[in-house]
Amino acid sequence: MGEDLTRWTIRLALAAYLAALVLRIRAKRVNTESTRAPASTERVDTTRGTQVLRGLWTLGCCLAWAHVASAFAFYHHWSHDDAYLRTALQTAETVGIDWGGGIYFNYLFVLLWTCDVAWWWLFADEYRNRSRKYSVFLDVYLAFIAFNATVVFGQGAVRYLGVMAIFGLACLAWSRHPR
């Protein structure tokens, strides 16, 4: 049961992450094509689409936390040292580098996603007006970790689904990019 719970929580987290990205890319195109009201008169997070997007974003983050908890409970015996050593072993087997520091990138992944979710729920107006540089940084970082988890370290169907998801997102983003 622990193995299935650990695998399926991250699979579902990444599915929610992917769905949220698709919705966000589609929404950006709509927003760039429509005329927008001044920021002071716009209401944030009241549209059904925004609520669904924020819900998916939050669900994905919560499932990522469930994945971390189940991985620590069923694989690492609540030991960071064990997680570090297993990460080093998997990294050595996959890319030939005996280093467990990748675990810190995974911690940062969950931390950044959690901060982003909290920001959106607590300060929706400020979240909507956040820096484009921050948004790009967050998107690139989360996508980099998701890519490594699915394509580099993933096996079998997960690897192929990861490649297809990335290709699909790239195509969607390209087709929605205003010219």
Backbone as a ProteinNet text record, in pm:
[ID]
protein_1_A
[PRIMARY]
MGEDLTRWTIRLALAAYLAALVLRIRAKRVNTESTRAPASTERVDTTRGTQVLRGLWTLGCCLAWAHVASAFAFYHHWSHDDAYLRTALQTAETVGIDWGGGIYFNYLFVLLWTCDVAWWWLFADEYRNRSRKYSVFLDVYLAFIAFNATVVFGQGAVRYLGVMAIFGLACLAWSRHPR
[TERTIARY]
81.2	0	86.1	195.6	281.2	342.1	382.1	440.9	337.1	217	111.4	73.9	60.7	25.7	133.3	257.7	367.7	368.6	352	352.4	231.3	112.8	-8.1	-27.4	22.4	9	90.1	209.7	288.3	234.5	185.2	125.7	5.4	-80.2	-197.7	-158.2	-54.7	-5.3	41.7	117.2	166.9	54.9	-48	-163.9	-237.4	-255.4	-319.4	-233.2	-102.2	-6.9	-19.5	-21.2	-32.2	-165	-274.3	-405.6	-409.3	-350.2	-346.6	-265.5	-152.7	-72.6	-149	-218.5	-297.8	-403.3	-474.4	-576.9	-515.5	-401.1	-336	-288.7	-231.3	-186.5	-306	-414.3	-534.4	-592.5	-593.3	-648.5	-564.1	-432.7	-345.7	-377.3	-403.1	-435.5	-566.6	-665.5	-794.2	-775.9	-696.6	-675.4	-601.3	-508.3	-435.4	-520	-621.7	-707.5	-823.8	-861	-975.2	-927.1	-1018.7	-984.4	-1007.8	-914.2	-921.3	-964.6	-1040.4	-1079.9	-959.3	-958.3	-849.1	-839.7	-719.4	-695.7	-780.3	-805.2	-879.6	-1024.6	-1079.6	-1219.6	-1234.1	-1126.1	-1134.7	-1149.6	-1228.6	-1239.1	-1159.3	-1077.1	-988.4	-1053	-1029.5	-1068	-1218.2	-1297.4	-1441.4	-1495.5	-1420.1	-1468.5	-1453.7	-1539	-1536.4	-1402.3	-1351.5	-1224.3	-1109	-1105	-1000.1	-1013	-1135.9	-1157	-1111.9	-1142.7	-1099.8	-947.9	-888.2	-742.9	-676.2	-723.1	-664.9	-689.3	-804.4	-833.8	-740.7	-715.6	-622.1	-480.5	-441.5	-307.5	-289	-391.7	-388.5	-391.3	-477.5	-486.4	-352.1	-290.2	-159.8	-57.5	-55.1	39.7	13.1	-113.4	-147.4	-108.7	-129.8	-90.1	61.5	133.8	280.7	324.8	259	289	254.3	142.4	104.4	210.4	265.3	372.8	496.2	534.2	650.5	626.2	508.5	477.3	479	419.5	417.4	556.4	636.3	773.4	854.5	839.6	913	860	730.4	672.1	707.3	695.5	708	846.4	926.9	1057.4	1174.2	1159.5	1274.5	1265.5	1161.1	1145.8	1160.8	1106.9	1109.1	1251.1	1343.3	1484	1531.1	1571.4	1628.8	1757.6	1839.1	1963.9	1936.8	1833.2	1797.7	1752.3	1670.9	1624.9	1743	1837.7	1956.6	2036.1	2058.6	2136.3	2066.2	1934.1	1859.7	1860.5	1853.4	1862	1999.5	2104.2	2240.4	2252.8	2197.3	2203.4	2129.5	2008.9	1930.7	1998.8	2057.6	2128	2249.9	2323.3	2440.4	2398.7	2289.3	2241.9	2190.9	2131.3	2067.4	2163.5	2241.1	2326.7	2474.8	2509.2	2649.6	2716	2638	2693.8	2644.2	2735.5	2699.7	2679.2	2557.8	2527.1	2379.7	2350.6	2212.7	2152.5	2225.5	2177.9	2053.8	2018.2	1895.3	1772.6	1782.2	1670.5	1634.6	1735.6	1709.1	1632.2	1656.7	1580.3	1434	1412.2	1275.6	1207.1	1280.3	1224.8	1186.6	1274.7	1248.4	1126.4	1110.7	994.5	865.4	854.7	733.3	718.5	828.7	823.4	777	834.6	794.5	648.8	607.1	468.6	375.3	411.3	329.7	320.7	432	431.1	345	351.6	272.7	123.2	86.8	-53.1	-101.1	-22.1	-60.3	-75.8	15.9	9.3	-121.2	-156.9	-278.3	-403.4	-408.6	-525	-531.7	-418.3	-418.1	-416.2	-351.1	-334.9	-359.5	-482.7	-515.9	-484.9	-512.6	-486.2	-336.8	-256.5	-111.6	-58.2	-116.4	-74.6	-96.9	-212.9	-244.5	-145.6	-96.9	-6.1	140.8	172.1	310.3	400	525.9	625.9	626.3	636.7	646.4	774.4	881.4	1007.5	988.3	914.8	886.4	806.5	703.3	619.3	700.5	786.9	870.4	966.9	1030.2	1121.1	1049.3	931.7	857.4	817.3	764.7	723.8	841.7	953.7	1071.8	1123.4	1129.1	1180.5	1090.1	959.7	868.2	869.8	874	878.4	1009.2	1119.3	1248.9	1245.7	1189.4	1181	1085	971.2	875	938	1013	1082.4	1181.1	1261.6	1359.3	1291.7	1184.6	1114.3	1052.1	999.3	928.7	1016.9	1096.3	1172.8	1310.8	1384.3	1520.3	1518.2	1444.1	1442.8	1324.3	1224.8	1108.2	1141.3	1053.5	1073.9	944.2	957.3	840.9	744	615.8	508.7	520.6	567.3	580.6	674.9	784.1	880.4	815.6	744.9	681.9	570.2	493.9	389.6	450.6	563.7	632.9	678.3	736	779.3	659.3	551.4	432	371.8	369.5	314.1	396.2	526.6	612.6	597.2	594.7	575.5	439.2	335	201.2	192.9	254.9	256.5	329.7	442.3	519.1	437.3	369.7	285.8	170.9	105.7	-3.8	46	155.8	211.5	247.6	306.9	346.4	222.6	119.7	-0.5	-79.7	-65.7	-139.1	-60.6	64.6	147.4	100.8	72.3	27	138	101.4	199.4	193.6
-119.5	0	126.6	127.2	244.6	283.1	182.2	209.3	272.8	217.1	273.2	414.2	435.7	568.4	670.2	632.2	722.8	755.3	654.7	678.3	756.6	718.9	782.3	923.6	955.3	1093.6	1188	1145.6	1234.8	1234.9	1122.2	1118.7	1211.7	1204.9	1292.2	1438.7	1462.5	1599.5	1657.5	1577.7	1626	1639.6	1555	1569.3	1699.7	1733.1	1859.4	1977.5	1964.4	2067.3	2090	1981.3	1990.8	2053.8	2010.5	2067.4	2216.5	2256.2	2398.4	2477.9	2422.1	2492	2508.4	2404	2411.5	2521	2521.4	2625.1	2764.8	2777.3	2908	2956.4	2867	2904.9	2947.7	2872.5	2907.7	3040.2	3063	3187.3	3307.2	3290.7	3402.9	3448.9	3357.3	3393.7	3471.7	3424.7	3493.7	3633.6	3646.6	3777.5	3873.3	3822.8	3913	3954.7	3876.2	3909.5	3999.8	3999.1	4078.9	4213.4	4306	4433.7	4419	4464.8	4446.2	4576.7	4561.3	4677.4	4721.8	4844.3	4887.8	4797	4779.5	4686.2	4719.2	4845.2	4882.5	4835.2	4814.5	4771.9	4622.3	4553.6	4409.4	4334.8	4231.4	4144.3	4018.6	3983.2	3869.7	3745.8	3630.7	3501.3	3485.6	3556.5	3540.3	3463.2	3451.4	3376.3	3227.5	3151.6	3005.8	2948.7	2997.9	2948	2971.4	3089	3120	3032.9	3008.8	2923.6	2780.2	2730.5	2595.1	2589.2	2689.3	2694.6	2696.4	2782.2	2788.7	2658.5	2597.8	2469.8	2359.6	2352.3	2253	2278	2403.8	2441.4	2400.1	2424.9	2389.3	2237.6	2168.8	2023.2	1958.6	2005.5	1951.7	1969.2	2085.4	2112.7	2021.7	2007.3	1919.4	1775	1730.9	1594.8	1579.3	1684.5	1678.4	1660.3	1730.7	1711.9	1570.7	1516.9	1378.9	1281.2	1309.7	1226.8	1230.7	1349.8	1363.1	1286.2	1303.8	1234.8	1083.6	1034.3	889.1	835.8	911.3	867.7	858.8	957.1	953.5	843.8	821.7	718.9	578	552.2	415.5	380.1	479.4	451.3	495.5	608.7	670.1	665.5	606.5	592.1	726.2	830.8	967.3	1017.2	972.2	1010.6	1087.4	1210.6	1289	1223.3	1170.2	1104.3	987.8	908.7	798.7	851.4	956.7	1015.6	1067.1	1130.6	1181.5	1066	959.4	845.8	774.7	758.8	695.3	783	913.9	1006.3	995.8	986.9	972.1	842.6	735.3	606.4	612.5	668.2	678.2	770.9	878.8	971.4	903.4	827.5	754.5	651.4	581.1	480.5	542.8	660.4	722.8	807.3	892.9	986.3	971	876.9	849.7	943.6	1021.6	1113.5	1069.2	1039.2	993.9	1115.1	1171.5	1293.3	1292	1314.8	1315.2	1452.7	1555.3	1692.8	1725.2	1640	1661.8	1664.6	1602.2	1603.4	1747.4	1834.4	1974.2	2046.9	2009.2	2067.2	2023.7	1899.2	1851.3	1924	1947	2024.7	2165.4	2226.1	2360.6	2361.3	2256.8	2241.6	2252.4	2174	2173	2305.2	2359.3	2485.8	2600.6	2612.2	2719.4	2705.7	2582.8	2560.4	2597.8	2559.5	2590.9	2742.1	2811.5	2957.7	3022.7	2971.1	3026.1	3005.5	2886.7	2859	2950	2960.5	3045.6	3190.6	3238.3	3375.5	3397.9	3302.7	3316.9	3320.3	3235.6	3232.2	3353.1	3397.9	3503.1	3644.1	3660	3793.2	3787.2	3758.6	3734.3	3853.8	3974.2	4092.2	4108.6	4094.8	4105.6	3989.6	3872.4	3755.4	3779.6	3833	3860.2	3959.1	4052.4	4155.8	4125	3997.9	3960.3	3982.8	3989.2	4012.6	3900.8	3940.1	3840.5	3757.8	3820.9	3748.2	3638	3668.6	3566	3451.3	3485.4	3382.1	3292.9	3354.2	3276.2	3188.2	3244.7	3166.3	3046	3069.6	2961	2855.3	2898.1	2802.9	2719.5	2784.8	2712.7	2616.3	2659.4	2572.6	2450.8	2473.6	2361.7	2266.4	2321.9	2236.9	2157.9	2219.9	2151.5	2031	2049.2	1939.2	1832.2	1872	1775.1	1697.6	1766.5	1701	1596.8	1635.5	1541	1422	1448.6	1340.2	1241.6	1291.4	1203.1	1150.7	1236.9	1197.4	1143.1	1212.5	1169.8	1051.4	1064.8	960	864.8	901.4	816.1	695	597.2	474.9	436.6	365.5	310.7	416.4	389.8	476.7	618.5	633.3	766.4	852.6	793.7	867.9	915.1	826.8	863	964.1	949.7	1048	1184.1	1184.7	1310.4	1380.6	1305.6	1363.4	1417.8	1339.9	1384.7	1509.1	1514.3	1630.7	1756.2	1742.8	1858.5	1904.7	1810.1	1844	1910.2	1854.8	1911.8	2052.9	2074.2	2209	2307.7	2264	2352.5	2389.1	2291.9	2319.1	2413.3	2389.8	2475.1	2618.5	2631.2	2763.4	2836	2762.8	2822.2	2865.7	2781.6	2815.3	2929	2946.1	3052	3181.3	3178.6	3297.9	3404.1	3523.8	3629.8	3668.7	3686.8	3719.4	3865.3
0	0	0	76.2	84.8	-48	-126	-256.9	-349.9	-351.8	-436.8	-393.4	-264.5	-214.9	-251.9	-236.8	-269.7	-418.3	-500.8	-646.5	-693.1	-645.6	-696.8	-645.5	-527.8	-482.1	-571	-611.7	-697.8	-840.3	-886.5	-1020.9	-1028.6	-927.4	-925.1	-903	-822.7	-803.7	-936	-1011.2	-1140.8	-1242.9	-1233.4	-1322.5	-1293	-1164	-1127.1	-1170.2	-1152.9	-1196	-1346.8	-1422.6	-1568.1	-1608.6	-1547.4	-1579.4	-1548.2	-1435.8	-1400.2	-1502.3	-1547	-1647.7	-1778.2	-1818.8	-1942.2	-1929.4	-1818.6	-1798.6	-1796.5	-1732.1	-1723.8	-1860.5	-1938.4	-2073.3	-2157.3	-2149.1	-2225.6	-2177.9	-2047.4	-1992	-2031.6	-2037.6	-2076.4	-2217.4	-2305.6	-2443.7	-2448.3	-2373.6	-2368.8	-2312.8	-2205.5	-2143.6	-2235.4	-2315.8	-2404.9	-2523.9	-2556.2	-2670.3	-2631.6	-2504.6	-2462.3	-2408.4	-2405.4	-2343	-2195.1	-2117.2	-1972.3	-1906.3	-1800.3	-1720.1	-1638.5	-1593	-1506.6	-1384	-1334.7	-1223.8	-1101.9	-1077.4	-957.1	-962.2	-1081.6	-1090	-1115.3	-1143.5	-1166.5	-1034.9	-1037.2	-920.9	-950.4	-857	-872.3	-811.7	-871.5	-816.7	-799.9	-877.1	-868.4	-987.5	-1093.2	-1208.3	-1183.3	-1243.7	-1227	-1273.3	-1385.3	-1436.5	-1340.8	-1278.3	-1182.2	-1057.9	-1014.3	-898.1	-926.2	-1044.6	-1082.2	-1090	-1151.5	-1164	-1026.1	-938.7	-804.8	-728.4	-747.6	-683.8	-731	-861.1	-915.1	-864.5	-862.2	-816	-669.3	-590.3	-448.9	-429.9	-503.5	-494.6	-529	-636.9	-675.2	-565.7	-505	-396.1	-276	-239.8	-126.5	-156	-278	-315.8	-315.9	-351.6	-345.1	-200.1	-108.2	34.5	80.2	30.7	64.8	12.9	-103.1	-158.5	-68.1	-26.7	62.2	192	249.6	375.3	357.2	249.6	230.7	198	123.7	94.9	223.5	309.5	436.1	528.5	526.6	613.5	566.8	436.2	386	333	298.7	240.3	328	392.3	461	612.8	668.6	813.6	885.4	823.5	874.6	898.2	815.2	829.3	705.7	728.2	618.4	568.9	659.5	619.3	524.4	554.3	465.3	329.6	329.8	203.9	122.2	189.7	122.5	59.4	135.5	85.3	-30.5	-20.5	-131.3	-255.4	-235	-348.5	-413.3	-331.6	-385.3	-464.9	-414	-483.5	-616.4	-614.6	-737.9	-838.8	-791.4	-881	-941.8	-862.4	-912.8	-1017.4	-992.5	-1087.4	-1217.3	-1206.2	-1322.7	-1405	-1339.2	-1413	-1381.2	-1293.5	-1265.1	-1166.4	-1093.6	-994.2	-857.2	-767	-632.7	-543.5	-548.9	-475.5	-437.2	-312	-264.1	-249.6	-289.9	-274.2	-353.3	-447.4	-522.6	-433.5	-316.3	-222.2	-183.1	-176.9	-140.9	-251.3	-376.5	-487.2	-478.7	-434	-415.5	-300.2	-191.4	-80.5	-128.2	-206.5	-257.2	-349.4	-427.6	-515.7	-434.3	-328.6	-246.3	-171.1	-122.5	-49.6	-139.6	-258.6	-350.1	-391.9	-421.8	-461.6	-346.1	-224.8	-107.2	-85.6	-96.9	-81.1	-188.5	-309.7	-418.8	-393	-348	-316.2	-202.6	-97.6	16	-28.2	-108.9	-158.8	-234.5	-319.9	-400.4	-312	-209	-121.3	-28.6	21.5	122.6	64.9	-48.9	-107.9	-258.4	-295.2	-435.8	-526.3	-480	-563	-590.4	-484.5	-500.9	-586.6	-567.5	-645.8	-795.2	-827.8	-968.2	-1029.2	-948.6	-998.4	-970.5	-940.5	-909.7	-1030.5	-1003.3	-1106.6	-1210	-1334.4	-1442.1	-1425.4	-1378.8	-1356.3	-1253.3	-1146.2	-1045.6	-1107.7	-1182.9	-1244.5	-1337.6	-1417.3	-1509.1	-1430.1	-1327.4	-1244.1	-1184.3	-1124.2	-1061	-1163.4	-1276.9	-1381.3	-1429.7	-1453.8	-1503.3	-1397.3	-1273.1	-1167.3	-1146.1	-1131.7	-1111.2	-1230.7	-1350.9	-1470.3	-1477.3	-1437.2	-1436	-1342.1	-1224	-1128.2	-1179.2	-1233.4	-1287.8	-1403.9	-1490	-1601.4	-1550.2	-1453	-1398.5	-1331.1	-1258.3	-1189	-1286.2	-1397.2	-1489.8	-1602.2	-1661.2	-1779.6	-1742.9	-1659	-1625.9	-1529	-1418.9	-1316.8	-1329.8	-1409	-1427.4	-1512.7	-1507.1	-1584	-1652.9	-1762.3	-1831	-1878.2	-1851.4	-1900	-1844.8	-1721.2	-1660.9	-1744.3	-1789.3	-1870.2	-2001	-2067.6	-2195.2	-2176.4	-2069.8	-2040.7	-2009.2	-1939.8	-1910.6	-2037.3	-2130.3	-2257.5	-2333.5	-2339	-2411.3	-2346.7	-2212.8	-2143.6	-2173.4	-2169.9	-2196.8	-2341.1	-2433.4	-2574.2	-2594.2	-2531.1	-2543.4	-2486.4	-2370.4	-2311.7	-2401.4	-2455	-2543.6	-2666.7	-2724.5	-2842.5	-2808.2	-2693.6	-2650.5	-2626	-2557.1	-2528.7	-2659	-2750.4	-2878.3	-2956.5	-2960	-3037.2	-2974.7	-2845	-2774.1	-2763.8	-2801.2	-2789.9	-2888.5	-2839.4	-2930.4	-3027.4	-3149.2	-3251.6	-3288.3
[MASK]
+++++++++++++++++++++++++++++++++++++++++++++++++++++++++++++++++++++++++++++++++++++++++++++++++++++++++++++++++++++++++++++++++++++++++++++++++++++++++++++++++++++++++++++++++++

